[in-house]
Amino acid sequence: MEAVAKLRNCPMSARKMRLGADLVRNKPVGEALSILQYSGREAGIWLEKLLLSAVANWENKLDNTESADDYDLRVSMIMVDQGPMIKRFRPAPQGRAHRIRKHSNHVTLAVTNAVPLAQDAESKAVTSEETNPAYSSNTKKP
């Protein structure tokens, strides 16, 4: 299952936001949160809030029956697009004006789960018995 969260018109250039987004792409949610908290970038603050929102959206899709801690959630997709540019003018010498461009961006973040942890542990136990001949009941005894 996939849950999506979007951040629109963030007052930061898309290039700076992409530097933060590249740090957490295809990482588990817990690891991504710790990376964003200690990255020291302004983009980390925005992306941390967005990631927590995506996890909350994912839990809401489950109808609040289980928490996200029981699943292996990963940042499956994070996309940063350029947003609208606000243009301002600043006085310059000799009666001229210089243009100031204030960039913004849009971020789309998707979170998916691979397999629930309880089912994952059961599947590992079954595969170890099937692949290891010492555990097989069809072996000949001397």
C-alpha positions in Angstrom: 0.0 0.0 0.0 1.2 3.5 -0.8 0.5 6.8 0.9 1.4 10.2 -0.6 2.0 13.6 0.9 2.5 16.9 -1.0 4.1 20.1 0.0 3.3 23.0 -2.3 4.8 26.5 -2.6 7.6 25.9 -0.2 9.7 29.2 -0.1 13.0 27.6 -1.0 14.7 26.9 -4.3 14.2 23.5 -5.8 17.9 22.9 -6.1 18.4 23.3 -2.4 15.4 21.1 -1.6 16.7 18.3 -4.0 20.0 18.1 -2.0 17.9 17.2 1.1 15.6 14.9 -0.9 18.6 12.9 -2.3 19.6 12.0 1.2 16.4 10.1 2.0 15.4 8.6 -1.3 14.8 4.7 -1.0 15.6 4.7 2.7 13.5 3.2 5.6 11.3 5.8 7.4 13.2 5.6 10.7 16.5 6.1 9.1 15.2 8.9 6.9 13.8 10.8 9.9 17.1 10.6 11.7 19.0 11.7 8.6 16.7 14.7 8.2 16.8 15.7 11.9 20.6 15.9 11.9 21.3 17.0 8.4 21.7 20.7 9.4 19.8 21.9 6.3 16.7 24.0 6.1 15.3 21.4 3.7 15.5 18.8 6.4 12.9 20.7 8.5 10.4 20.8 5.6 11.0 17.2 4.5 10.7 15.9 8.1 7.3 17.3 8.5 6.3 16.0 5.0 7.6 12.5 5.9 5.6 12.4 9.1 2.5 13.5 7.2 3.0 10.7 4.7 3.3 8.2 7.5 0.1 9.6 9.1 -1.7 9.3 5.8 -0.5 5.7 5.5 -1.8 4.9 9.0 -5.1 6.5 8.2 -5.5 4.3 5.1 -5.3 1.3 7.5 -8.4 2.6 9.4 -6.3 3.0 12.6 -6.3 -0.8 13.2 -2.5 -1.1 13.3 0.4 1.3 13.7 3.2 2.0 11.3 5.7 0.4 13.6 4.6 -3.1 12.6 5.5 -2.5 9.0 8.7 -1.9 7.0 7.9 1.5 5.6 10.2 3.0 3.0 10.4 6.3 1.1 9.5 4.9 -2.3 9.4 8.2 -4.2 10.4 11.7 -3.5 10.1 14.3 -6.3 11.0 18.0 -6.2 9.5 20.3 -8.8 10.0 24.0 -9.4 7.2 26.2 -8.1 6.1 29.7 -9.1 8.7 32.5 -8.8 7.9 35.8 -7.0 9.5 38.7 -8.7 10.4 41.9 -6.8 12.5 45.0 -7.6 15.2 46.6 -5.5 16.5 50.1 -6.0 19.9 50.3 -7.6 22.3 53.2 -8.2 21.6 55.9 -10.8 17.8 55.4 -10.8 17.9 51.8 -12.0 16.2 48.8 -10.5 17.5 45.2 -10.0 15.2 42.3 -10.1 15.0 39.9 -7.1 13.6 36.4 -7.9 12.2 34.4 -5.0 12.1 30.8 -5.9 9.7 28.2 -4.5 9.1 24.5 -5.1 6.6 21.6 -4.8 7.6 18.3 -3.1 5.8 15.0 -3.6 6.7 12.1 -1.2 5.4 8.6 -1.3 5.7 5.9 1.4 5.2 2.2 0.8 5.4 -0.9 2.9 7.2 -4.0 1.7 5.8 -6.8 3.9 4.4 -6.8 7.4 7.1 -7.8 10.0 5.0 -10.6 11.4 4.6 -12.3 8.0 8.2 -11.6 7.1 9.5 -13.5 10.2 7.2 -16.5 9.4 8.4 -16.6 5.8 12.0 -16.6 6.9 11.4 -19.6 9.2 9.6 -21.6 6.5 12.4 -20.9 3.9 15.1 -21.9 6.3 13.5 -25.3 6.9 12.9 -25.9 3.2 16.5 -24.9 2.1 18.4 -26.7 4.9 18.4 -30.5 4.4 19.3 -31.1 8.1 15.8 -30.0 9.1 14.1 -32.1 6.4 12.0 -35.1 7.5 12.8 -37.0 4.3 16.4 -37.6 5.1 17.5 -41.2 5.5 18.6 -42.2 9.0 21.4 -44.8 9.5 
